[in-house]
């Protein structure tokens, strides 16, 4: 094993120390939850590239680099013919496989180990390995959620938050209590509870509360709030939560597969909707002051409950709007930057590990689907080229696509993705959605 020192006068140990210092500084600024989110992203990106790496090595291809991050090299180590290391900008990871296109110059003796020289199944396996890794992680997390951690029961709700100074506090409600009825009306779901409460502003009513199987009747006066239309409605002051339930291994596997399919379809629909002239227009206009819509208001159910927004743990996971995991009150098909995703992840983590696992499921599904878009430099672009060459090959003669003709398209795609990323970052900094 040989250490490879980066070019320049700065010692690699100093650069590594700077990296560690940056991580420590980030932890001090963003807290431990921010560090957990960042490390989660690093792990996901590493697993993605590890999928490419392992399949390529298994197929006999030459892999010369495996790096976390981009930009200046901070640290690296040489093992065999491959260099492993860390670079300064933690915005991704990559592996370098010899001969990915017809433009790569390779020594004749190594041509048989290039990506382009492999059979169609092996090239497809390498190209799909990254997304397959994300899908496998998502399925595993879903299995853990359904079979071990638990998912919110859609048929039951309980008190998840008590707002100080409200009717809920006046009757000594606690988190975990279940409200059975209000003013003699049974409230089996949170929507029904909110409807009853809104209709009783300022009235003194009887509330039946179930605590650990024991029901008690309590009197309280419903609070009053002024709606945006000038009318007065009742306000109780509770947030909703749902008890977590688990299922057996077989049922958990079935639920995981079904949910994974639903999320995959949602991600595909979101991406296809976003990357249209109309979707991009709405996204870019959202960065302009005149492009912003009116301020959102809490839903009726949330207003009755006294909470600005329902957390992911209450709904079974964050809502996917458009192409990314965003709060349900997002103004449009909002694509979050890495910074925005980190902020959302921190909010989800603050809501509990179960909620955070849902967040990781959504991120893995989204990244897996996004990378399959049939455009270079994404993995789907290599899938498309390999498939095109396969279809054009006849009679034992192998057709090779002219990579030079694809360079303008590749640069156009990269430029669009960079522009979208910059605008998303700007919007996340100046106008991040309210997480409640």
TILO-524546 format. One record per residue (C-alpha): x, y, z; residue in one letter. Coordinates in steps of 0.1 Angstrom, whole numbers, plus 5000, padded with zeros to 4 digits. Last residue first. Layout:
<rs>
XYZa...
</rs>
This chain:
<rs>
456352415112x458552325083x458052665066x459452635031x462952795025x462753135009x466153315010x468553015015x466552744999x465652964970x469253044963x470252674966x467452574942x468652844918x472152714919x471152354915x468852434886x471652624869x474152334875x471552084862x470952294831x474652334824x475251964829x472451874805x473752124779x477351994783x476151644777x474151734747x477251914732x479451614740x477151354725x478451394689x481951324702x480850994718x480250844683x478250524692x480050194686x478249924666x479449564671x479449344640x478348984649x475648994623x474049314636x474749574662x472449884661x470149764689x473149684712x474750024705x471450194714x471149994746x474650074757x474050444749x470750454768x472250274799x475150514798x472750804798x470750644826x473850664848x473751044845x476451224825x474751194801x470951164797x468550874799x467250964834x468250664855x470150884880x466851064889x465150734898x467850624922x468250974937x464551004943x464250654958x467150714981x465951054992x462450924999x463650635020x466050865039x463151085048x461150795060x464150695082x464051045096x460451015106x461250695125x464250845141x462251125156x460751465149x464151635153x465451395126x462751525102x463751885108x467451795103x466551615071x464651925058x467652145065x469951895048x467651865018x467652245016x471452255016x471651974990x469252174969x465552124971x463252094940x459952254947x457052154925x455052454938x454352654969x455352394994x452752335021x453251965022x456851995032x459351875006x460851544995x461751594959x460551584924x457051734926x455651724960x456651414980x454951445014x457051345044x456251015060x453350825075x451251125081x451751185118x455451095118x455951335089x454851625109x451551795104x451852175100x451252485120x449852305150x446852405171x444752115163x441852315149x444252505128x445952185116x442652045105x441652365087x444852375068x447452635079x447752935056x450152985027x451453325018x450453424984x452453304954x456053404946x456953484911x456953864916x459853824940x461753604916x463153264926x459753114921x459853224885x462652964881x460552674894x457352784876x459252804843x461052474849x457652304853x456052474823x458952394800x459152044813x461651894837x459451924868x456551714855x458751434844x460651444877x457451444898x455851164879x458950954882x459251024919x455650944925x455950614905x458950524926x457150614958x454250394950x456450094940x458450134972x455250134992x454149804977x457549644981x457849755018x454249645026x454949305012x458149265031x456549395063x453649145058x456248855056x458248985085x455349045109x453649385113x454449695134x452149975146x453050335157x450350535174x449350845154x450051205164x447951515161x448651855176x446352005202x445152365209x441352375209x440452655185x436952745175x436152965145x435553335140x434853475106x436953755090x437853565058x441353505071x439953335101x439853485136x440453245164x438453155195x439152905223x436752625233x435852645270x436552325289x434652065309x436151715314x434751365312x437151075320x437850745302x440450505315x442150285288x445550445293x444150795290x440850825271x439351175272x435751275269x435351655264x432251835277x431652185263x431852545272x431452755240x433753035229x434052905194x432052585188x431952505150x435752505147x435952235174x433451995156x435252025123x438651975139x437651665156x436151525124x439351585106x441351425134x439551095131x437250905154x435651215168x432451125186x430051415191x428751465227x430151805230x433551675220x434251295218x436951035222x440051245226x442951005230x445851095254x449451015242x450751365249x448951505279x445651695283x445151885316x441652015307x442952375306x445952265286x443652155257x441552475260x444652675253x447352855273x450152625262x449652415230x449552045238x451251825212x450851465199x447351395212x446151065197x445050935163x443750605150x442850455116x445950535097x448250375123x451550545120x454450305110x456550085132x460250075141x460549695135x458549545107x457049835088x459950075093x462749815090x461149675058x460950035045x464650085054x465649765035x463549865005x465150215004x468650065007x467949824979x466650104957x469650314964x471950024955x470049954923x470550324913x474250284915x474449934900x472450024869x475450144848x477649854859x475049584853x474149744819x477849724809x477949364820x474849264801x476049444769x479349264768x482449454778x484849634755x483349984763x484049944800x487649874795x489449554806x489949414771x491549744760x494249714786x497049584764x496049834737x496750124760x493650334765x492650674750x489050754761x487050894732x485050574726x483450614760x483850464795x487250334787x488750294822x486350324851x486850624873x484650614905x482850914918x481451084949x479151374956x478951734969x481551704996x483951964980x487551914992x488351574979x488751234997x490650934986x491050584970x493550524942x493150204922x495849994905x496949814936x496150014967x497050384965x495950614993x494450964991x493951285010x492751635004x492451634966x491251964952x487751954936x485151684940x483851474969x484451104979x486950944955x487350594940x489950604912x491650354887x488950094881x489949844854x487049614844x487049244852x483249214856x483549184894x485649494895x482949684876x480249544898x482049634929x482949994918x479450074904x477849964937x480450144957x479650464938x476050444951x477150324986x479450624989x476750864978x474350725004x477050725031x477951085024x474351185025x473951015059x477051185071x475551525062x472251435079x473951315111x476151625112x473151855109x471451655137x474551705159x474352075157x474352295126x476952545137x479052335161x478752035139x479752235108x482852345127x483751995136x483351885100x485552175088x488152095114x488251735102x488751855066x491452095078x493251815095x493151615063x494651905045x497451925071x498051555068x498251585030x501151825034x500752155016x503652214992x501752124961x500551804944x498751564967x500751294984x499950934974x500350675001x501450334989x500050005000x
</rs>
